[in-house]
Amino acid sequence: MKLVALKLRRYASTWWANVVAKRAKKGKGKIKSWRKMKAKLKDKFLPSHYLQENYSKLHHLKQGFLSVEEYTREFEQLLIKCDLKENEEQTLVRYLGGLDERIAYVVELHPYTTLDELSSLAHKVELQKKVKGKSETSRPPV
């Protein structure tokens, strides 16, 4: 937490010093946990619509023309931004729901228990579909 405070720049640094000074004047204890500091920083610097917009992006995220790798990266970034408190099974269902249906149907036939396993399977299926598509286009017509 102290390291984060040292890394704050310009207005954020001045604002944090003011928070610390005001707490001291009021006789409140120092903020010692990262959780509490993070909450204060979010309250001050995140626009009120930030979380709502990211929840909406996550809810509507579809693979579309993205590769599995790009989709997975975007999915994980939105999960982090939203700081969702859901269990692993819910996250897996959410991921599958946005995955290309042709990939999701094949992936669902295999066992997985984590997002890493699921995204790895999706990546393998995507690669197989690309290889299969190339071999079918290189065959002479019958």
C-alpha positions as CSV (number, residue, x, y, z in Angstrom):
1,M,0.0,0.0,0.0
2,K,2.8,2.4,0.9
3,L,4.4,1.6,-2.5
4,V,1.2,2.6,-4.3
5,A,1.1,5.9,-2.4
6,L,4.6,6.6,-3.5
7,K,3.7,5.9,-7.1
8,L,0.9,8.4,-7.2
9,R,1.6,11.5,-9.3
10,R,0.5,15.0,-9.6
11,Y,-3.1,15.6,-8.5
12,A,-3.5,12.0,-7.2
13,S,-0.5,12.4,-5.0
14,T,-1.8,15.7,-3.6
15,W,-5.3,14.3,-3.1
16,W,-3.9,11.3,-1.2
17,A,-1.7,13.5,1.0
18,N,-4.9,15.5,1.8
19,V,-6.8,12.4,2.6
20,V,-4.1,11.3,5.0
21,A,-3.9,14.8,6.6
22,K,-7.7,15.0,7.0
23,R,-7.9,11.6,8.7
24,A,-5.1,12.6,11.1
25,K,-6.9,15.9,12.0
26,K,-10.1,14.0,12.7
27,G,-8.2,11.5,14.9
28,K,-8.9,8.6,12.5
29,G,-6.3,5.9,12.1
30,K,-4.1,5.5,9.0
31,I,-5.4,3.6,6.1
32,K,-3.3,0.4,6.3
33,S,-5.1,-2.0,3.9
34,W,-4.9,-2.1,0.1
35,R,-8.6,-2.9,0.0
36,K,-9.5,0.4,1.8
37,M,-7.0,2.4,-0.2
38,K,-8.3,0.9,-3.5
39,A,-11.9,1.8,-2.5
40,K,-10.9,5.4,-1.8
41,L,-9.1,5.7,-5.1
42,K,-12.0,4.2,-7.0
43,D,-14.5,6.5,-5.3
44,K,-12.4,9.5,-6.3
45,F,-11.1,8.7,-9.7
46,L,-13.5,6.3,-11.4
47,P,-16.4,7.9,-13.2
48,S,-19.8,6.7,-11.9
49,H,-20.6,5.1,-15.3
50,Y,-17.3,3.2,-15.5
51,L,-18.4,0.0,-13.9
52,Q,-21.8,0.0,-15.5
53,E,-20.2,0.4,-19.0
54,N,-17.8,-2.5,-18.3
55,Y,-20.6,-4.7,-17.0
56,S,-22.5,-4.0,-20.2
57,K,-19.5,-4.8,-22.3
58,L,-18.9,-8.0,-20.5
59,H,-22.5,-9.0,-20.7
60,H,-22.7,-8.4,-24.5
61,L,-19.2,-9.6,-25.3
62,K,-19.1,-12.0,-28.3
63,Q,-16.2,-13.5,-30.1
64,G,-17.4,-12.4,-33.5
65,F,-14.3,-11.8,-35.7
66,L,-11.9,-12.0,-32.8
67,S,-9.6,-14.9,-32.5
68,V,-10.0,-17.1,-29.4
69,E,-6.9,-15.5,-28.0
70,E,-8.2,-12.0,-28.5
71,Y,-11.6,-12.9,-27.2
72,T,-10.1,-14.5,-24.1
73,R,-7.9,-11.4,-23.4
74,E,-10.9,-9.1,-23.7
75,F,-13.0,-11.3,-21.5
76,E,-10.3,-11.5,-18.8
77,Q,-9.7,-7.7,-18.9
78,L,-13.4,-7.0,-18.5
79,L,-13.6,-9.5,-15.6
80,I,-10.8,-7.7,-13.9
81,K,-12.3,-4.3,-14.5
82,C,-15.7,-5.4,-13.2
83,D,-14.2,-7.2,-10.2
84,L,-17.0,-9.8,-10.4
85,K,-17.6,-12.0,-7.4
86,E,-18.9,-15.0,-9.2
87,N,-18.0,-18.7,-8.9
88,E,-15.8,-20.4,-11.5
89,E,-18.8,-22.2,-13.0
90,Q,-20.6,-19.0,-13.7
91,T,-17.5,-17.5,-15.3
92,L,-17.2,-20.6,-17.5
93,V,-20.8,-20.3,-18.7
94,R,-20.3,-16.6,-19.3
95,Y,-17.2,-17.3,-21.4
96,L,-18.9,-20.1,-23.4
97,G,-21.9,-17.8,-24.1
98,G,-19.8,-15.4,-26.0
99,L,-17.6,-17.9,-27.8
100,D,-18.2,-18.7,-31.4
101,E,-21.0,-21.4,-31.4
102,R,-19.0,-23.7,-33.8
103,I,-16.1,-23.7,-31.3
104,A,-18.3,-23.8,-28.2
105,Y,-20.2,-26.9,-29.4
106,V,-17.0,-28.8,-29.7
107,V,-15.4,-27.5,-26.5
108,E,-18.4,-28.5,-24.5
109,L,-17.8,-32.2,-25.3
110,H,-14.5,-32.1,-23.4
111,P,-13.8,-31.9,-19.7
112,Y,-12.6,-28.6,-18.2
113,T,-12.8,-27.0,-14.7
114,T,-11.0,-23.7,-15.1
115,L,-11.1,-20.7,-17.5
116,D,-7.5,-21.5,-18.5
117,E,-8.5,-25.0,-19.4
118,L,-11.5,-23.8,-21.3
119,S,-9.7,-21.2,-23.3
120,S,-6.9,-23.6,-24.1
121,L,-9.5,-26.1,-25.5
122,A,-11.2,-23.3,-27.5
123,H,-7.8,-22.3,-28.9
124,K,-7.1,-25.9,-30.0
125,V,-10.5,-26.3,-31.6
126,E,-10.0,-23.0,-33.4
127,L,-6.6,-24.2,-34.8
128,Q,-8.2,-27.5,-35.9
129,K,-10.9,-25.7,-37.7
130,K,-8.4,-23.5,-39.5
131,V,-6.3,-26.5,-40.6
132,K,-9.4,-28.4,-41.7
133,G,-10.6,-25.4,-43.6
134,K,-7.3,-25.1,-45.5
135,S,-7.1,-28.8,-46.3
136,E,-10.7,-28.8,-47.7
137,T,-9.9,-25.8,-50.0
138,S,-6.8,-27.4,-51.3
139,R,-8.5,-30.6,-52.4
140,P,-9.4,-30.9,-56.1
141,P,-13.2,-31.0,-56.8
142,V,-14.7,-34.5,-57.3
